[in-house]
Amino acid sequence: MTTDLFELWRRQMALANGFAAMGPFAGFVMATRIAQMTREAGAPTPAGVAEAQRMVSEKMSAAFEGGVAAGRVLSRMSCATTPIAAAGLMVAAGEAAIRPANRRLRANARRLSRTGR
């Protein structure tokens, strides 16, 4: 029981650290995109329009993928035999939900950090 509780705490901390680690990447991506949109304020370029469309569609698909992944994990909730097992499934759902957004965020940060962007 104590080992299970410690493992649950460790996973919760790892999930919280994962959220925190996304912060600098999110800040960079947002600042870069805002700067691009500001430069194109009066006369959007085709590349700027494509980036804006990409920004919206990626968020929608990451949210959908994360929701589906979390739902798959939570569908096993009826199999949880203890409160710790149920809490573990909730942490696993959080991990599954954040994964698609984290993957896209890091890919965008890499792409937007290339010179010439």
Secondary structure as UniProt FT lines:
FT   HELIX           2..39
FT   HELIX           46..74
FT   TURN            75..76
FT   HELIX           77..79
FT   HELIX           83..113
FT   TURN            115..116
//
